[in-house]
């Protein structure tokens, strides 16, 4: 029985598991969303959350701790310059895991793990831009009749 045993072994030795999780965490910080298996996504989520918390602290010791986990200097830079400021007001829950179905080759259950506001920021910016364009068109009188122009 596995009473109170934390974490996932992932069928790998300790060093292999650490290397896998480090590379996954680096990948999600660089790309902001990755597709992997559900179990790997659940195993890496606490590490990603800890990296974001370090980025919010933003001191030299936090940078060194993050650099010890992440594999590239560019990912450390992005973590502290972009992601730390983006999640500054949020208290935890920085990632989302969305199940995608089963992989064709071996039947493993796939999942998308991404930062919570990665799509929301882009969508809200696009919506604001479209709304501004509609209002501008209304002010200029480019539309015909009393209706708003159709959304594309």
C-alpha positions in Angstrom: 0.0 0.0 0.0 1.1 3.6 -0.7 -0.2 5.3 2.3 1.1 9.0 2.4 3.7 8.4 -0.3 4.0 11.7 -2.2 4.9 12.1 -5.9 5.1 9.9 -8.9 7.8 7.5 -9.8 7.0 7.4 -13.5 8.8 4.1 -14.0 12.2 5.7 -14.0 15.2 5.9 -11.7 15.6 8.9 -9.5 18.2 10.7 -11.7 16.2 9.9 -14.9 13.0 11.2 -13.3 14.6 14.4 -12.1 16.1 15.1 -15.5 12.7 14.4 -17.2 10.8 16.8 -14.8 13.5 19.5 -15.2 13.3 19.4 -19.0 9.4 19.4 -18.9 9.4 22.4 -16.5 11.9 24.3 -18.8 9.8 23.5 -21.8 6.6 24.8 -20.3 8.3 28.0 -19.2 9.8 28.6 -22.7 6.7 27.6 -24.7 3.9 28.3 -22.2 2.0 25.1 -23.1 3.0 21.6 -23.8 1.3 18.3 -24.6 2.4 15.3 -22.5 0.9 12.4 -20.6 -1.5 13.1 -17.8 0.7 11.6 -15.1 3.7 13.6 -16.2 1.6 16.7 -16.2 0.4 16.0 -12.7 4.0 15.3 -11.6 5.4 18.5 -13.0 2.7 20.8 -11.8 4.1 21.4 -8.3 7.5 22.2 -9.7 6.1 24.7 -12.2 4.1 26.3 -9.4 7.2 26.6 -7.2 9.2 28.2 -10.1 6.5 30.9 -10.5 6.5 31.5 -6.7 10.3 32.0 -6.9 9.8 34.4 -9.8 7.4 36.5 -7.8 10.0 36.8 -5.0 12.6 38.1 -7.6 15.8 38.2 -5.6 19.2 36.8 -6.2 18.7 33.7 -4.1 15.4 32.9 -5.9 17.2 33.3 -9.3 19.9 30.9 -8.2 17.3 28.4 -7.0 15.4 28.6 -10.3 18.6 28.3 -12.3 19.4 25.1 -10.4 16.2 23.5 -11.7 15.8 25.0 -15.2 18.2 23.9 -17.9 18.6 27.1 -20.0 19.5 30.7 -19.0 16.8 31.9 -21.4 14.1 30.1 -19.5 15.3 31.7 -16.2 15.3 35.1 -17.8 11.8 34.6 -19.1 10.5 33.2 -15.8 11.7 36.3 -13.9 11.0 39.0 -16.4 7.7 37.9 -17.9 6.0 35.2 -15.9 6.8 36.6 -12.4 5.2 39.9 -13.2 2.3 38.3 -15.0 1.3 36.3 -12.0 2.3 38.9 -9.4 -1.3 39.3 -8.1 -2.3 35.6 -8.3 -2.0 33.3 -5.2 -1.3 29.9 -6.7 -3.1 27.9 -9.4 -0.9 29.1 -12.2 -1.3 26.1 -14.5 -4.2 24.2 -16.1 -4.3 20.6 -17.2 -6.7 19.7 -20.0 -7.1 16.0 -20.9 -6.9 15.5 -24.7 -7.7 11.8 -25.1 -5.5 8.8 -25.8 -2.4 8.6 -27.9 -2.7 6.4 -31.0 0.6 4.5 -30.7 0.5 3.2 -27.1 -2.9 4.4 -25.7 -1.4 6.7 -23.1 -3.7 9.4 -22.0 -2.5 12.8 -23.3 -2.9 16.2 -21.6 -2.2 19.8 -22.4 -0.6 21.7 -19.5 -0.6 25.5 -19.9 -0.4 28.6 -17.9 -3.9 29.8 -16.8 -3.9 33.2 -18.4 -1.9 32.4 -21.5 -4.9 32.1 -23.8 -7.1 34.5 -21.8 -4.6 37.4 -22.2 -4.5 36.9 -26.0 -8.3 36.5 -26.4 -9.1 39.5 -24.3 -6.6 41.7 -26.3 -8.2 40.5 -29.5 -11.7 41.2 -28.2 -10.7 44.6 -27.0 -9.2 45.4 -30.4 -12.3 44.2 -32.3 -14.6 46.2 -30.0 -12.5 49.3 -30.6 -12.7 48.8 -34.3 -16.5 48.5 -34.2 -16.8 51.6 -32.1 -14.5 53.5 -34.4 -16.6 52.4 -37.4 -19.8 53.5 -35.7 -18.4 56.9 -35.0 -17.2 57.4 -38.6 -20.6 56.2 -40.0 -19.0 53.5 -42.1 -21.7 51.0 -41.4 -25.1 50.9 -43.1 -28.3 51.1 -41.2 -28.6 51.1 -37.5 -26.8 47.8 -36.9 -23.3 47.1 -35.9 -21.0 45.6 -38.6 -20.8 41.8 -38.5 -18.0 40.2 -36.5 -15.5 38.2 -38.3 
